[in-house]
Amino acid sequence: METPTADDLLQFRDYSSTSATNNGAPAQINVNSPTHASGGGRGGIGSGFGGAGGQSSTQRQRGDPLADLIYDMSTSAQAMAGGGANNAQNATLDGSGGGGGGGGGGSGARLSFLTIEYYQQFFNVDTYMVLERIANSMIPKRASGNYLRMNIGENPDLYGPFWITVTLIFSIAISGNIASYLHHASDGYHWHYNFHLVSYAATCIFLYANILPAILWALFKYSLKPVNEADAVETDSATYTPTLLSLMCIYGYSLAIYIPVSILWVINISLLQWLLVITAALLSGTVLIAVLTPALRNSQFSLFLIIGILSAHVVLAAGFMLYFFHNPPESPVATMPLPTAPSVLKAVTQAAGKAVLPGNQTH
Amino acid sequence: MDAKLDVSTKSVISLKRNTFPLIWQMFEDVNTSPSPSLEGDMSIPGKRTTTTTAQNGVPDYNTLDEPIRETVLRDIRAVGVKFYHVLYPKEKSSLLRDWDLWGPLVLCTFMATILQGSSSADSMSDNGPEFAQVFVIVWIGAAIVTLNSKLLGGNISFFQSVCVLGYCLTPVAISLIVCRIILLSVQTRLLFFLRFVTTTMGFAWATYASFIFLGQSQPPHRKPLAVYPIFLFFFIISWLVLSHN
C-alpha cells in the first residue's frame, strides 16, 4: 500500500475492500461492548478511514439499531486494521509522536485485555526506536531531560525489556558454559554441559527486571512529597510519578549493557572481570539515575532511593560475574575436579533434586 | 388420479367428491398409490469433480470410498513436499497455505531424543538437557516467537507461523545427525571445528529459510524486530546441538 499524501488524509475517502487495507487479516467480529464514538472517530480520521468512520459517527446519533450495528462492526474492523496498519502508517509519517498518537488512540478505544489488540499497543515500536532506546540506556546524558515522561511514558514498550532479558539469560548461560569449559580444558576433567545455568540465570534476571520496578513504583507513590497548591509553580511535574510500565521499560533496557559484557567475561583474567563489572554497573546505573531524576525529585527519600537503585545494580552485576564466570586459577589437581562454587552448588542442588524426585531420572 | 384404482373405488371417490367438495379439495393432492418409491443418491453437497484442494484446505473429493493407504499416503506426501520446500526455499506458498504440524512434531521428538543427556551415577558431572526441556524449548519457543510477530502487527496466523518455524528445524536436525556421526570417533580439535562449521551452516540455513517464509508478513519498519527472535530461537537450538557430546 503506497504511503498516503496529506491530501489523501484530509479527504474522506471510502476505501473499497478490506482486503486491500487489512492485508489478509482474518475478519473477526469484536464481541466487546461498543466503543466510544470519539475514540473510533479520532482513530478513523487519523488514518484515512475517515469516510466510513465519519458517516458511522453521524449515523450513531440517530439511535437507529441498524446504524448501531453498522457502527459497531465498522469500529471493530477499524480496531483490527487500526492496530496493525494504523501504527505502521503513523510510524511512517510522524515517528515517535505519531506512534504515541496511534498508541493513545488505540487505548482510547477501551479494548478488552483478552484481545490481542490490547497488547499490540505495548509493541508499538519500530526498529530505530528500539535501537535508540538501547543507545539511550548505555550512554549517560544521551537522553533528554524529560525522556522518562515524554518518550517512555507516552509509548512504553514491552518488546525491548522482554527480548533483552531473554537474550541476556541465554548469553549468560552460554558464556558461563564456555568459561567453565575453557577453565577445565587444561585438566583431565571431563567437561559436561551444565543446563541448570539457564534456569538460575532466568530466575535471577526475571526477578530483577520485574520485582524491582514494582517495588520502586510503590516507593515512588508512597513517598511523594506533599505539594502546597498555592506555593508550587509547576504542580503538574511536582506530582509526577512514573507508571509501572515505564519503570519496567527503563529497567529492561538498562540490562542491555550486560549482553556484550557477559561475552567479555569469558576471558578469565580476574582484574578484567572486575573492571567490566564496575564499568558496566557505573554506566547503566548513571543512566538509570539520570533518567529517573524527574521522579526522584518528587520523592521524600530521594537519597535512599538513589543509593538503593545503584547498589541493586552493582550487586546484580557482581553476582553474575562471581557466580557464573569467576573461576580463579588455582593449583591444578590431576584427578579431582576443582570444587569451584558453581559446581558445588550444582552438586548440592542435583542431590537435593534427586532426593525429592526419585523417579525423574528414568527415561 | 391413479389409473390402478378399480371402478368401485373410483365411484366411492366421486361420491365423496360430490358430497364434501371443500374437504376433498384439501386432500386432493394426496398420493394414494400403494407404495411410493423412495430413491435417491447419497452424495456430498457441493461435490466437485477436481481433486485439488479448495481455498480453505478442505478436500473436494470423496474420501469415504478410497482405501486407507491412499489417505495416509496423501498426508505423507504433503509433509514430504513441505520438507522439500524447506530444503530448497524457492516457492513459499505451499508451506503457508496447507500448514500442518506433523513435520515439527517428528523433528522435535527426534531431536529431543538424541539431545537428552543420559543419567549417570557421577554426581559431580551434569548432563545435557532432558527430553522435556528440549520439547518445551522448541514448542514454547515457537509459540513465543509467533506471538511476538503477531503483536508487532504481522498478518500471519498462529499455526502457519508455528508450522514454518517447526519445518525450518530440518537443517538443524540434519546438522545434529552429522554431529552425532562425527562424535562416534575420538575427539580432536579438527573434529570439533568440523562440528562447529556444520552447526553454523545448519543454523544459517534455518534462519534464511524461515526469513523467506515469514519475512513478507511483517510491516517493513519492523522486519528486523520480528526476525531477531527467530534468529535467537534457532541460535539456542543450534547451541544445544553443538554442545551435545
Interface residues (C-beta under 8 A of the other chain):
Chain A: N22 N23 G24 A25 P26 G83 G84 A85 N87 A88 A91 T92 I116 Y119 Q120 F122 F123 V125 D126 T127 Y128 V130 Y159 W163 V166 T167 F170 I174 N177 H190 H192 Y193 N194 F195 H196 P337 S343 K346 A347 Q350 A351 Q361 T362 H363
Chain B: Q116 G117 S118 S119 S123 M124 S125 D126 N127 G128 P129 F131 Q133 N148 K150 L151 L152 G153 G154 N155 S157 P219 P220 H221 R222 K223 P224 L225 Y228 P229 L232 F235 I236 W239 S243 H244 N245
